[in-house]
C-alpha cells in the first residue's frame, strides 16, 4: 500500500507528495490485517527491564478476539470507551479492537483524579472503562456519580468486585473478525482525544477513520522511517501524541515501534541506556527531554544505531540543538501540530533545519498566517496559523464532539483557526510564538512567550520557565518569568540580573523579563503543558 519516495528538496516534495486513502479506510483491516504476520510490530521494555517482542500476528489475533468478545457482551458501534492503560501492550490491542467494532476509544492519562473521571465520563457520555488495576479504585469512587457507565474491564492485578477480567474476556473471543457491510471506515467517527485544557476545560476532539492515514507523513517523512527501523517516541498513551509516534505512521512506514513503559520518575540516564541497549534508530521527544539528556555524559552511551531525531510540543532552543548535534553529528528536526490535526508543519531530512523554527507546511495543509480581521499578514509579521478548509483536509478533526458552538468558533468562513501564532521568515520557515491568549503586549510590541522561555532555559541555572504578562500602567504589560532553577543555584537578586542580561543577549532587548519569580514547580495540565492562564490569574491578584 505504501511506497516511500525520496525528495530532493521541499519544492520537490510539494510537487510529488499526495495522500489518498482508499474508500472506507479502516486501519485495523486495511493496514494491520495486510501486514506480514511474522514481522516484528512492537518491542516492549517494562519498568523492570523485561524485554518482549510482538509480531503482527499477535495484534491481528488479539484485537480480533477482544473485538468479538466485547461485541458479545454488548459493546457496539458508536459506544464511547475510556482507556487508561499506561504504555502497556494492551493499549495497542484495545485501540485496534475498538477500530474493528467501531466503538470510539478515548485514550486517557493515568493521572486523572476521581473528579476528572466523573467529569469526563458524564461530559463524553462514556459507557465503558477499560483500565489498569491501579486505576480501579478511582473509577469505583467515581462510579456512583456516573449513571451511564455500564461496562468495566480490569487489566492485570487481583480482580475487583464488579469488574471483568481483561484476559478472561479476551478468551471468549474468536481470532476471526472479518470485515462486514457494517464495518465502519472513512468518514465514520473513530477516536476521541481530550485536549490538554491549557486555557479551560478540555474539549472532546473527534477524528474519523481517515485520520490514521494522514500519519504516514509523520512516520515516513518527519521521522524518516524505513523498513526495519526501531522507533521510539517518548509519550504517554493517554494523549494524541502516542498515535503520532507509537502507532499508525510508524507501522505504515515499515518500522518497529519501541515502547519503554516506565512508571516512576523519568531518569535521563536510564532512557539513554535503554536506547543504547535496544539499538533505537529514530527518536522523538519534547525539547524538555532533550534538555535533560544533554546534561548527561553522552560519551558513556553507545547510540551508534541512532540516525534521526525529531521534537515537538514546545520550542527547541539553539543551545540544546547545537549540543545534541555536536554529540551525535545529527540535528534535531522540529514539527508542529495539534490534537485537532496531524502533522501540519515540519522540518524534513532534505531541508536545512533552523533551530527554533517549526519548519514549513506539510503537503495537504494549506496554511496562511492571518491577523485579527482574518487577513493574511506580510512576511515577517506574526499572525494566527489558519488552515484552508473549503475542501476536505486529511487529518483535520471533524468536530468538538457534541459541541457545535465550540466547533463553529474555530471553523468558519472556509478556515480552521488554530489559536496559535507564528511568523514566517524570508525562506518560508515558520517560527512559533505561542497561543494567541499567551501573547504579551508591552510598549507597543507583541512578544511571544516561547522565545523568551527558550532564551531562559539556555542558561545553566534554569530548568523550566513560563513567561507571562502582568498589567502595567505605562507599558500596558510587563514581561514576567516564572522560573524553576537547578539545585546548585539560588534565586537571588544577582541571579535575576544575570538572567535578564542573558536574555537581552539572545533576544531583542525589549523582550527581557523585568520581573523574575523563582518557584519549585510550574502549574501544568496532566499532559505536562504549562498552564500560563493559572499564572496570569494568580498574578492578577498579586499585582493588583
N, C-alpha and C positions, 0 to 999 in steps of 0.2 A: 504493500500500500504506500509506503514511504521510501523515497529515494533521495538521499542527501546530495545536493548540488554544491559546487564551490562558486564563490563570488570574488571578483577582482577587487571590487570596492562597493561603496554604498549605492552609487548610481546603478551599478550592475545588479545589485540586489533588488532595487525598486523595479527594474525592467523585467526581471525574471521570476521573482518570488510570488507565488499565488497559493492560497489555501482554499480548497473547495471540498467540504465534507460530503460524503455520499448521502443520498436521501435516507432519512430516518436513522441517522447515525446514532449508535449506542456503543460506547466504549467497551462494555463487557462482551458484547457479541462480535463487534467488528474488529476490535484490536486484540483483547485478551484471548478470545477463543481461536483467533487466527495465528497466535504465536506458537513457536516450536515448543512443545511440552517439556522437552529436555533442557531447554535453555535456562540459565540462572536468571531469575527475575529479581531477587532481593537477598541481600546479605544483612543479617541482623546480629548486632552485638549488644547484649543486655548490660545492666548496671554492674554485674559481677564479672564481666569479661567473657561470658559464654557466647560463642560464635556459632550461628546456624545459617545454612544456605537453603533457599526455597526456589524451586523451579516453577515455570509457568503452569505445569500440570497441577501443582499444589493449589494455586489460586483458581484455576479453571474448575477444579473439582470442589474445593472448599466453598467457593462462592455459590456454586450451583446447589450444593447440599443445603447451605444455610438459607438460600432463597426459597427453595422448595419447602423446607421445614417451617420457615416463618409464614409462608403463604398458607400452609395447612393450619396454622394457629391463628389465622385471621388477618395478618398484615397484608395490606393491599396497595395497589397503585394510588398515589396521592397522599398516603399517610406520612406524617412527619415524625422523624425518629432522631432523637438526640443521641450522639455517640460521644462517650468520654472514655477513651482507652489509651491515653498517652501515645507512645510510639511503638505499641505492640504490633506484632504481625497481624493480629486480628483486625486491626484498623483497615488494612487493605481488603481482607476478605469481606468485612462488613460493608464497606463502600461499594464493592463490586456486586455484592448480593442485592443491595438497595437498587443499583442500576438495573439489575435483571428484573426486579419486581416492579420498579417504577415508583417505589416509596422514596420520599425525599430525606436523605440523611442531613443532619445538622451537626457537623463536627464542632465539638465544644471543648474548651480548655479545662484542665484538671483543677484550676484554681477557683472555679465557680463556687460561691457560697450557697448555703441553703436559700437565702433571699434571692440570689441570682437565678438559681434553678427554678424557684417558684415563679419568678417574674417571666423568665424566658419560656417556660412550659406553657403558661397561660397566654402570653403575648403571641406565641407562634402556634398555638393550638397543637402542641406536641402530644401524640398519643402513645409513644413508646420511648423508653430509655434503655440503652444498652451501655453498660459501664463496668469499670473495674471494681473489684471488691472494696478498695479503699474509698470509693465514692458513694457506696451504697448507703452509709449512714446519713449523709447529707440529703440524698434523694428521699429516704424514708422520712426525714424531718419535714421535707417539702411536700410530700405526697398528700397529706390531708387537705392542703390548700390547692390541689391540682386535680379537680374532678374529672378532667378528660384523659388522665393518664391511665392507660389500660394494660400495657404490656411492659414488664420489667425483666430484663435479662442480665445476669451477672457473669462477668468474665473473671475466672480464677478465684481462688480463696474458698473458705468454708461457706457453703451456700446459706444465704439469709432467708428467713421465712417470707413467703410471698413472692419470691424471685424464682425465675427459671435459670437453670444452669446452661451456660453457653454450649459446652461440649455435648451435653445431653440433647439439647435442641438440634445441634448440628447432626447428631447421629440419626435423627429421624428423617433426614432429607436424602434424596437420591442425587447421584452425580450427573444425571442427565437433566439439562434445563434448556430445551430448545427454544428458539425464537418462535413466537406465535403472532397471529394477527393483532393481538392486543399488546404486544411488546412495545413499550414506549421508545421514543427516539426523536431526533431532530429538534423541533421547537417545543417539545413537551418539557415541563419542568423537571429538573434533575437533582439540584442540590441547593441548600440554603446555607449561606455563611452569615453569621452575625458580624457586623462591622466592629471596629475597635472601640468606638464610643469615646473618642478623644474630646468631642465638643458637646456631647449629650448622650441620651440613651442609645444603645446600639440599634442599628437598623437591620432588618432581615433582607439580605441581598440574594435574590433569586437568579440562578443561571439555568439555562436549558441544556439539552443533551449534546448540542454542538459545541458547548464550552470546552470540553477536553481537547477537541481537535485543534483549537487555536493555540494550545500549549505546545504544539510541535515547534512553534517558533521559540518558545522558552528553552526547550531541550536541545533541539538541533542547531539553532542559530546562536542564542545567547550563551548557553552552557557549552556549545561547540561539541556536542556529544556524537560519538560514533559507536558502531557495533563493538562491544567488548569493554567499553569504558565502565568504570566504577565511580558512580557519582554520589557525593554527599552534600545534601542541603541541610543545614542545621536549623530546623524549625520544629515546633510542636505540631502535632496532628490536629490540634484544636482550632487551627486557623487556615485561611485560604492558601497561605504561603506553602503549606505542606503539599498541596496538589500542584503548586508551581514547580516544586523541586524534588518531590519524592514519589512521583506517580505517573501522570499521563504522558507528558512530553518526554520524559526520560525513557519510558518503555517504548514509545513510538520511535524514538531515535536509535533504539537498539542497545541502550545502556542497561547496566545492572544498578538498581537503587541500593545504596548503602545506608543503613539505619543504625545510629548509636542511641540506644534507649537509656539515657542517663536520667536518674530520678532526683538526685540531690543537687548540691551546688555545682554550678559549672566550673570546671577546672581547665584552664587553657593547656597546661602541660599534658593532661590526660587526653584531651582532644588530639593534640599533635601526635602523641604516641599511638593512639587508635588509628589515625590517618596513615602513619608510617607502617604499622604492622599489617594493615589491610590493603596497602598499596592503592589508596584512593587516587584516582586520576584527575577528577574535576571536583571543584568545591565551591559552595555558595554559602555566605553568611552575612549578617548585617555588619556594618562598619565597627560597631562596638566590639564584636568578637575579634575582628582583625586587630583592634587596638590592644586587646588583652594578649593576643598571640605574639605580637611583635615585642612585648615586654619579656618574653621567654628567650632563653638562649637557643635560637633556631638551629644552630650548628649541631645540637645534640640529637636531632631527629632526621631520619633518612626519608625525606619526602621527594626522592628522585622520581617516583612514579607520577607525581603531580605535574600537570601540564597546562591547566586552565582554571582561572579563579574569577568569580563574579561576586557582586554585592548589590544590595538594595535595602530599602526601608528607611534610610536616612542618608545624609551626605557623607561621603568619604573624604576626610581631609588629606591634603597633599603629603603631609609628613608620614602618614600610615602607608599611603600608596608608594612612596619612594622607599620606605624601609622594607616593605614586602618585595618590591621589585629588586632591590639590592640583594636581599637574602636569597631569592629564588630565580632571579633573572626573568621574571614574568610580571606583567602588570595585573591590576585588578580591574575588570570590566564592569561598569555600573549599569543599572537598569532601573526602570520605574514602571509602576502600575498600581492598581488599587484592588481592593476586594471586589469592586464593581467591574473590573476588567481583567484581562490577561496582560501580557507584556505590551505596554504602549510605546515606550521609548527605551532605547538601549544603545550601548557601545558594543559592537561586534568585533570579532577577532581580526577582520580585514579592515578595521578602522583604527585610526590613531587615538588612543584614549587620552582625554584631558581630565586630570584629577579634579573632581568636584562637579563635572558635568555628567548628566544622566545619559547623554548621547543624542541620537536622532530618532524620529518616529519610525516605528516598525511598519513594514508594508501592511496595508489593510486598515491602518489607523490614520485617518485624515485629520491632522491636528492643526489648530490655529490658536495663537495667543490673543485673547480679547480683553478689552477694557471693560469698565463697569456698564457701558452702554452697548455691550456686545459688538464692538467694532474692533477689527484687527489692529494691534499695536505695531509701531515701527520696530525694526530690528534694533536690539539693544535696550528696549524698554520692557518692563515687566508687564505681564498680562496673565489672565486665567487660562489654564490649559483646557481647551474645549475641543470636542470631537464631533465631527460632522456625522449626523445620523439620519440624513434624508434617505439613505439606503441602509439595509441591514448591515450591522458590523459584527463580524465573527469574534466572539469572546467578550462582548459587552453584555452586562447584566440585563435581564428582562425588565425587572421592576424591584422596588422595595415591596416585598410580599405583603399583601393585604393593606397597603398604604398608598393609594393612588395620588394623594395630595403631595406626599414626600417625593414620589417619582416625578410628578409634574413640576416640582420645584427645581429639578436638575435637568430634566429632559424637556426642552421646549424650543420652538422655532427652528427645528432641524438640527439642534446641537445638544450634546450632553456636556454640562458644566461640571467639571471635576471638583471645583472648590480649591484647587491647588494653583499656586502662582509659579511662573518661571519667566526667564528671558532668553532670547536666542542671540548667539554671537554671529560674527560675520561668516563663519563656516557652516551655520545652521545647527550647531550643537545647542542643546537646551540646558539651562542652569536652573535647578530647582530652588525656589525661595521659601516655600512653606505653604501652609494653609492660608487662605485669604483672611481668616479670622486672626491669624497669628502675626500678620504684618504689623510693623511698628511705624508710626508716622511721627517723625521728630524734625522740627525746624524745616518743614517742607520736604524732607527726604522720606522715602519709603524704604524701610530696612527689613530684610528677611531674616528671621532668627537663625536659620541654618548656617549662614555664612559666618556669623559671629560665634555660634556654638562650635563650628568647625575650627575656627581660629583658637578658641579657648582650649579645646581638648588636644590641640597640638603641643600645648605646654605640658611638661612632665608632671606638674603639680595637679593637673586636672584629670579626673577620671570621667566625669559626666558634667554636662552643663545644659541648662534650659534658659533661653533668652526670651524675655517678655518686655512689654512696655508698661510704664506706670504714668499716670497723669502728671502733667507739669504745666503750670500757668504760662510759662514763657515759651517752651518748645513744643507744647502740645502733649508729647510723651517723652520720657527719658528711657534710654536703653538700660535694662536691668538684667544681670546674670545671676542665676541661682546655681551654685556650683558645689559638686562633690569632689573633695580633694583627696589625693593619695595619702596613705598612712604616714609618710615621712614628712608631711608638710603641716603647717598651722595656718589657719585663716586670719592672718594678721593684716594690719594696715599696709605693711611693707609688701606682703604678697599681693594685695589688691593693686597697689601701684605697679608692681611687676607685670601682673596680668593685663592691666589696662595698657601699658606700654607695649606689651607683646602683641595685643590685638591691633593696636594702631599701626604696627609694622606690617601686619599681614592683610589688613583691610583698609578701606578709606577711613581717615581719621574720625569722621562724624559717626562712625558705627560702633566705636568702642563703648563698653558698658560703664556708665557713670556711677552705677551702684552695683556692688557685688555682695551677694549674701551667701554664706557658707552653710551647707546643710549636710546631714548624714546620708540622706537619700532624696530622690525626686518622686513626686506623685506620678504614678503610672497606671495605665489600664492593665488588665490582666494579660494583654498581649505584649506588654512591655513598652508601649509607646508613652512618651511623656505627655502628661495632661497639663499643658500650659494654661488651660482655662482655669484649673484649680489654683494655680499660682497667681493668675491675674485677679481672681476673686478674693484671695487672701490679701493680696497687696492693696486692693481697693479699700479694704478696711484698715490695713496697717498704715497706709499713706494718705488716708482721707484728711 
